[in-house]
Amino acid sequence: MALPVLVINRAVDTDRLTAFRESAGRARIEPVRIDALDAHRPDFPFHHCADLLRDRFWDSDRIKPGAIGCFLSHRLAWRHVVDSGMAMALICEDDAEFTADFLAAPEQLEQGRPPGF
């Protein structure tokens, strides 16, 4: 069974998507692109609520719009996995790069071992 690979990517980040696809191609992977939400856009639905968020986020700075967009984009990917009936999938952000031994990961997962073991 081939491990489905999803890549979360904002439409404006074409260079990042190109680099990701090149890396995936070297590993013989054809990723499915998930259109990421860009929370920095003024028309983003939650942008107008930023002032309602807590002063601290994970005990550091205020939560930034990108963190909201990132979480919701991952949720879109999770929803795609569920709606597609996939047993499992690898969800990547577009700045990930595949290593030479990545091709062994699906077999290791099927054997109940984490990749790299």
C-alpha positions as CSV (number, residue, x, y, z in Angstrom):
1,M,0.0,0.0,0.0
2,A,1.4,3.4,-0.9
3,L,1.3,6.0,1.8
4,P,-0.8,8.9,0.6
5,V,1.1,12.2,1.1
6,L,-0.8,15.5,1.5
7,V,1.0,18.9,1.3
8,I,-0.4,22.0,2.9
9,N,0.4,25.0,0.7
10,R,-0.9,28.6,0.4
11,A,-1.6,29.6,-3.2
12,V,0.9,32.5,-3.0
13,D,3.8,30.1,-2.0
14,T,4.5,28.7,-5.5
15,D,8.2,28.4,-5.0
16,R,7.7,26.4,-1.8
17,L,5.3,24.0,-3.6
18,T,7.8,23.6,-6.5
19,A,10.6,22.7,-4.1
20,F,8.3,20.3,-2.2
21,R,7.2,18.6,-5.4
22,E,10.9,18.2,-6.5
23,S,11.8,16.6,-3.2
24,A,8.7,14.3,-3.4
25,G,9.5,13.4,-7.0
26,R,12.9,12.2,-6.0
27,A,11.2,9.9,-3.5
28,R,8.7,8.8,-6.2
29,I,5.8,10.5,-4.4
30,E,2.9,12.3,-6.0
31,P,1.5,14.5,-3.3
32,V,-2.0,15.8,-3.0
33,R,-2.1,19.6,-2.5
34,I,-4.3,21.0,0.3
35,D,-5.0,24.7,-0.3
36,A,-3.9,26.4,3.0
37,L,-5.8,29.2,4.6
38,D,-4.0,32.5,4.6
39,A,-4.9,34.1,7.9
40,H,-2.9,37.2,7.1
41,R,-5.4,38.3,4.5
42,P,-7.8,41.0,5.8
43,D,-10.8,39.1,4.5
44,F,-9.8,36.0,6.5
45,P,-12.9,35.1,8.6
46,F,-11.0,35.1,11.9
47,H,-8.8,38.1,11.2
48,H,-11.3,40.5,12.8
49,C,-11.3,38.4,16.0
50,A,-7.5,38.6,16.7
51,D,-8.0,41.0,19.6
52,L,-10.2,38.6,21.4
53,L,-7.5,36.0,21.8
54,R,-5.5,35.4,25.0
55,D,-2.5,37.6,25.7
56,R,-0.2,34.5,25.8
57,F,0.0,31.5,23.5
58,W,1.9,28.4,24.6
59,D,3.4,30.7,27.3
60,S,5.1,33.0,24.7
61,D,3.8,35.7,22.4
62,R,0.2,36.4,21.4
63,I,-1.1,33.9,18.9
64,K,-0.4,35.2,15.4
65,P,-2.7,35.0,12.5
66,G,-0.4,32.4,10.8
67,A,-0.9,30.0,13.8
68,I,-4.7,30.2,13.3
69,G,-4.4,29.6,9.6
70,C,-1.9,26.8,10.1
71,F,-4.2,25.0,12.5
72,L,-7.2,25.3,10.3
73,S,-5.2,24.3,7.2
74,H,-4.2,21.1,9.1
75,R,-7.8,20.5,10.0
76,L,-8.7,20.7,6.2
77,A,-6.0,18.0,5.6
78,W,-7.4,15.8,8.4
79,R,-10.9,16.3,7.0
80,H,-9.6,15.2,3.5
81,V,-8.1,12.1,5.0
82,V,-11.4,11.2,6.7
83,D,-13.6,12.1,3.8
84,S,-11.4,10.1,1.4
85,G,-11.6,7.0,3.6
86,M,-7.8,6.8,4.0
87,A,-6.5,4.5,6.7
88,M,-3.5,6.7,7.1
89,A,-1.7,9.5,5.4
90,L,1.4,11.7,5.8
91,I,0.5,15.4,6.1
92,C,3.3,17.7,5.3
93,E,3.8,21.4,5.2
94,D,5.3,22.8,2.0
95,D,8.7,23.4,3.5
96,A,9.3,19.7,4.3
97,E,12.0,17.7,2.4
98,F,12.1,14.0,1.9
99,T,15.2,12.0,3.0
100,A,16.7,9.2,1.0
101,D,15.3,6.5,3.3
102,F,11.7,7.8,3.2
103,L,10.6,5.0,0.9
104,A,11.0,2.5,3.7
105,A,8.5,4.3,5.9
106,P,5.3,2.8,4.6
107,E,6.5,-0.7,5.1
108,Q,7.7,0.1,8.6
109,L,4.4,1.7,9.4
110,E,2.5,-1.4,8.2
111,Q,4.7,-3.5,10.5
112,G,3.8,-1.3,13.4
113,R,7.2,0.3,13.7
114,P,7.9,4.1,13.4
115,P,10.0,5.1,10.4
116,G,13.7,4.9,11.0
117,F,13.6,1.9,13.3
